[in-house]
Amino acid sequence: MNEKLLAEWFWTDRWQGSSAFLLNMEARGLYREMLTQAWRRGARLPADHEMIRRAVGATEGEWARAWPFICTYWRATSDGFLVNDTQLEVYAEAQLRSSKATEKALKGARARWGINGHG
């Protein structure tokens, strides 16, 4: 399923209990903006710092100060992306739930309207 997930799942209790929540406000803000931009892109960002910096709206100075604190929360993939492993788990679960909800809705609609689902 390649449908975009238009709403980002964000668990406040998990966030406030994470080590990233203890970052200074500037680093925490960059981290959260990166998570949001990654979510919009299928839970991954291009491994290009300048592209990420522009996508999140950070100045060069903000990036230079904050990135060293948050780089440990991101992993480079062999295909040229940065991912956050926790976000990958949450995104996969959101995709699964979305897919199941869509299937359930289609099944209900077919039953209601007498459609056999083959055409």
Backbone hydrogen bonds in HBPLUS format (Angstrom, degrees):
<---DONOR---> <-ACCEPTOR-->    atom                        ^
c    i                          cat <-CA-CA->   ^        H-A-AA   ^      H-
h    n   atom  resd res      DA  || num        DHA   H-A  angle D-A-AA Bond
n    s   type  num  typ     dist DA aas  dist angle  dist       angle   num
A0015-TRP N   A0011-TRP O   2.92 MM   4  6.15 158.7  1.97 154.4 161.3     1
A0016-GLN N   A0012-THR O   2.88 MM   4  6.01 169.5  1.89 152.1 154.4     2
A0017-GLY N   A0013-ASP O   3.17 MM   4  6.18 131.7  2.42 133.9 145.0     3
A0018-SER N   A0015-TRP O   3.07 MM   3  5.19 160.7  2.11 106.6 112.7     4
A0021-PHE N   A0018-SER O   3.20 MM   3  5.53 142.5  2.34 103.4 112.9     5
A0022-LEU N   A0019-SER O   3.09 MM   3  5.48 151.9  2.17 108.3 116.6     6
A0023-LEU N   A0020-ALA O   3.09 MM   3  5.40 166.1  2.11 111.5 115.5     7
A0028-ARG N   A0024-ASN O   2.85 MM   4  6.01 165.0  1.88 162.5 167.6     8
A0029-GLY N   A0025-MET O   2.84 MM   4  5.91 154.0  1.91 144.7 151.4     9
A0030-LEU N   A0026-GLU O   3.07 MM   4  6.34 159.4  2.11 147.4 152.4    10
A0031-TYR N   A0027-ALA O   2.92 MM   4  6.11 164.0  1.95 151.1 155.9    11
A0032-ARG N   A0028-ARG O   2.96 MM   4  6.18 165.1  1.98 151.3 154.6    12
A0033-GLU N   A0029-GLY O   2.96 MM   4  6.14 162.4  1.99 149.7 154.8    13
A0034-MET N   A0030-LEU O   2.89 MM   4  6.09 154.1  1.95 150.2 157.6    14
A0035-LEU N   A0031-TYR O   2.97 MM   4  6.28 153.2  2.04 148.1 155.6    15
A0036-THR N   A0032-ARG O   2.99 MM   4  6.29 159.0  2.03 151.2 156.3    16
A0037-GLN N   A0033-GLU O   2.94 MM   4  6.17 165.0  1.96 151.0 154.9    17
A0038-ALA N   A0034-MET O   2.82 MM   4  5.95 154.5  1.88 147.8 155.4    18
A0039-TRP N   A0035-LEU O   2.89 MM   4  6.09 158.1  1.94 147.8 153.6    19
A0040-ARG N   A0036-THR O   3.15 MM   4  6.43 157.4  2.20 148.4 153.4    20
A0041-ARG N   A0038-ALA O   2.85 MM   3  5.01 142.9  1.99 103.6 115.8    21
A0043-ALA N   A0038-ALA O   2.69 MM   5  4.52 130.0  1.93 131.6 132.3    22
A0044-ARG N   A0038-ALA O   3.26 MM   6  4.56 137.1  2.46 118.6 110.8    23
A0042-GLY N   A0039-TRP O   3.26 MM   3  5.35 143.3  2.40 119.9 113.8    24
A0045-LEU N   A0082-LEU O   2.93 MM  37  5.10 158.6  1.98 148.2 154.9    25
A0082-LEU N   A0045-LEU O   2.71 MM  37  5.10 154.6  1.77 145.7 154.0    26
A0048-ASP N   A0046-PRO O   2.71 MM   2  5.39 143.6  1.84  99.4  90.6    27
A0047-ALA N   A0080-GLY O   3.06 MM  33  5.49 164.2  2.09 133.3 129.3    28
A0052-ILE N   A0048-ASP O   3.00 MM   4  6.30 163.5  2.03 159.4 164.7    29
A0053-ARG N   A0049-HIS O   2.80 MM   4  5.91 165.8  1.82 151.3 155.8    30
A0054-ARG N   A0050-GLU O   3.05 MM   4  6.23 161.5  2.09 146.9 150.9    31
A0055-ALA N   A0051-MET O   2.94 MM   4  6.12 157.5  1.99 146.2 153.1    32
A0056-VAL N   A0052-ILE O   2.93 MM   4  6.17 153.0  2.00 159.4 165.1    33
A0057-GLY N   A0053-ARG O   3.08 MM   4  6.08 118.1  2.48 134.0 148.9    34
A0058-ALA N   A0053-ARG O   3.04 MM   5  5.28 152.8  2.12 155.6 156.4    35
A0057-GLY N   A0054-ARG O   3.21 MM   3  5.02 144.1  2.34  94.8 105.3    36
A0063-TRP N   A0059-THR O   2.97 MM   4  6.18 166.0  1.99 153.3 157.0    37
A0064-ALA N   A0060-GLU O   2.92 MM   4  6.09 165.5  1.94 148.5 152.8    38
A0065-ARG N   A0061-GLY O   2.96 MM   4  6.13 154.3  2.03 149.4 155.7    39
A0066-ALA N   A0062-GLU O   2.95 MM   4  6.00 159.0  1.99 151.2 157.0    40
A0067-TRP N   A0063-TRP O   2.86 MM   4  5.51 166.8  1.88 151.5 156.0    41
A0069-PHE N   A0066-ALA O   2.92 MM   3  5.55 142.1  2.06 120.7 131.2    42
A0070-ILE N   A0067-TRP O   3.01 MM   3  5.23 133.3  2.23 106.4 119.2    43
A0071-CYS N   A0067-TRP O   2.92 MM   4  5.67 137.3  2.10 168.5 170.6    44
A0073-TYR N   A0070-ILE O   2.93 MM   3  5.57 162.4  1.96 122.6 128.3    45
A0074-TRP N   A0071-CYS O   3.22 MM   3  5.51 166.4  2.24 111.9 115.6    46
A0075-ARG N   A0083-VAL O   2.74 MM   8  5.27 158.5  1.79 152.0 159.6    47
A0083-VAL N   A0075-ARG O   2.86 MM   8  5.27 153.7  1.93 141.7 149.8    48
A0077-THR N   A0081-PHE O   2.76 MM   4  5.28 157.1  1.81 153.1 157.8    49
A0080-GLY N   A0077-THR O   3.29 MM   3  5.68 155.2  2.36 117.2 115.2    50
A0088-LEU N   A0084-ASN O   2.93 MM   4  6.26 151.4  2.02 154.0 163.4    51
A0089-GLU N   A0085-ASP O   3.22 MM   4  6.51 153.2  2.30 144.5 149.7    52
A0090-VAL N   A0086-THR O   3.08 MM   4  6.43 164.9  2.11 154.2 157.8    53
A0091-TYR N   A0087-GLN O   2.76 MM   4  5.85 163.5  1.79 156.4 161.3    54
A0092-ALA N   A0088-LEU O   2.98 MM   4  6.06 159.9  2.02 143.8 149.2    55
A0093-GLU N   A0089-GLU O   3.08 MM   4  6.33 158.6  2.13 148.2 153.8    56
A0094-ALA N   A0090-VAL O   2.92 MM   4  6.17 154.9  1.99 147.1 154.5    57
A0095-GLN N   A0091-TYR O   2.86 MM   4  6.14 156.8  1.92 152.5 158.6    58
A0096-LEU N   A0092-ALA O   2.99 MM   4  6.21 160.3  2.03 147.3 152.5    59
A0097-ARG N   A0093-GLU O   2.93 MM   4  6.16 167.4  1.94 153.5 156.5    60
A0098-SER N   A0094-ALA O   2.90 MM   4  6.02 157.8  1.95 147.2 153.7    61
A0099-SER N   A0095-GLN O   2.88 MM   4  6.05 160.6  1.92 151.0 156.2    62
A0100-LYS N   A0096-LEU O   2.93 MM   4  6.18 161.9  1.97 152.6 157.4    63
A0101-ALA N   A0097-ARG O   2.92 MM   4  6.08 157.5  1.97 147.1 153.4    64
A0102-THR N   A0098-SER O   2.94 MM   4  6.15 154.3  2.01 147.2 154.2    65
A0103-GLU N   A0099-SER O   2.94 MM   4  6.19 164.0  1.96 151.3 155.5    66
A0104-LYS N   A0100-LYS O   2.92 MM   4  6.09 160.1  1.96 148.3 153.9    67
A0105-ALA N   A0101-ALA O   2.93 MM   4  6.09 156.7  1.98 144.7 151.1    68
A0106-LEU N   A0102-THR O   2.89 MM   4  6.13 161.6  1.92 154.2 159.2    69
A0107-LYS N   A0103-GLU O   2.93 MM   4  6.10 158.4  1.98 148.1 154.3    70
A0108-GLY N   A0104-LYS O   2.96 MM   4  6.17 159.6  2.00 146.9 152.5    71
A0109-ALA N   A0105-ALA O   2.88 MM   4  6.11 158.2  1.93 148.6 154.8    72
A0110-ARG N   A0106-LEU O   2.87 MM   4  6.05 160.1  1.91 149.3 154.9    73
A0111-ALA N   A0107-LYS O   2.97 MM   4  6.18 159.5  2.01 148.0 153.6    74
A0112-ARG N   A0108-GLY O   2.90 MM   4  6.06 157.7  1.95 147.2 153.9    75
A0113-TRP N   A0109-ALA O   2.92 MM   4  6.05 161.4  1.96 150.9 155.4    76
A0114-GLY N   A0110-ARG O   2.77 MM   4  5.52 109.9  2.26 139.2 153.0    77
A0115-ILE N   A0110-ARG O   2.87 MM   5  4.54 148.3  1.97 130.7 136.8    78
